[in-house]
Amino acid sequence: MTASSALSRRGFLGTSLLFVAGAAVACSSNPQEAASAKGAKVTLTQWYHQYGEEGTQAAVKRYAEEFTKDNPDIAVNVVWGADTSQYETKLNAALLGADAPDVFELGDFRAEMARKGQLEPLDDVYGAAKSGFVKADLDYLTVDGKIYGMKTIDDIMMLFYRKSMLKKAGVSVPTTFAELTDAAKKLTDGDVKGLFVGNDGVGDSPYLLAWSQGKDLIDGKKVVYADAARSIGGLRDLHADKSVLLGFTTDWYDAGAFTQGATAMQWCGLWALPTVEKELGDDFGVAPWPAYDSAGKPVARLGGWTQAVNAKSKHVAEAKKYLQWLWIKQADIQIDWAVKYGFHVPPQTEVAAKTPELSKGPAKDAVTIGTKYGISFPAEWTQAMQAEFIAAASDIAKGAAPEKTLKKAQSKAQSDLDKQMG
């Protein structure tokens, strides 16, 4: 699940505009006829979910219009659609019918869609530019050796810490899980808790613990997260001394607990950084989740939306041309999309380096963290797997035996994966 999917969105608008040779007109019942009247030979339909940030709808329409100016033979019909909770359901239904979009967003990339032949490989779209993309993004979008999507933004999730609180407690930024638990305990003082990872006290921590031990959730055709029983078992230690903040008025993806002084450290996302900076000035820093131990590695979770091409589109070549123009060649647009309507990172490292808003302080540190330590869910990871895994981790936090509990959940997840693999 992407971080942005946790945020509230408004309902389905069903509005769209057709861009032809630089002019915006209301979408007719026959978009192709309208496009032809202006000289366009092909009309692409592009679906977006409904972003909550002001200005996003106008921006994507402007991008489409600019593309048509450069490519007068191709019109783009932008459909601004359902909120996050409804978007995937509507997209899946559309892909089974005759009116499926040519280009569309995916909040959670699914390898199953590629294996079913719904997604067009995009290796030729990347071309030589492939080496300039964050490796974790490419790994996430690769299925059986081919790349099937293109990230449009990276949402970096990381650890925010309050400098003054750490200094007062004589605590350094944690570099191992043992240091994290020790720091959380020392930073807990009265109404202030040491760490906030979510109102359930679990949040992303089970994934982070597994990855920071050097383990994964899925390896090829096998679900393997029970291999991380040792690190995930650390949840019991983290909760044992009551240093984890529980049940705050907002959840982990909102920085309220951190900015209001309810916690000294919080797992949150880059999108919250402008708010944190406004409230706390320079009294904060960001860091990856620490390595589990000396044999492990620091990690940060990467979320964000992906665009893909419908493999059954009648205009695959034109759709791929559009994606390449938009998300590889247009650095100015990529920067605009990343930081003018929210706060994200362009997935191309060179473009991120050119983004003024990401050039200093914690924002610059966040970009480095995402590039060096970023990791995404496996493309085979499903919501059912996620629910079972989090439920198991929650039981472990309350004292359940880690290995036994994880193996039981892993068995169910393996059945899900087996169905995917056919």
Order of alpha helices (4+ residues) and beta strands (2+ residues): beta-beta-alpha-beta-alpha-beta-alpha-beta-alpha-alpha-alpha-beta-beta-beta-beta-alpha-alpha-beta-alpha-beta-beta-alpha-alpha-alpha-beta-alpha-beta-beta-beta-alpha-alpha-alpha-alpha-beta-alpha-alpha
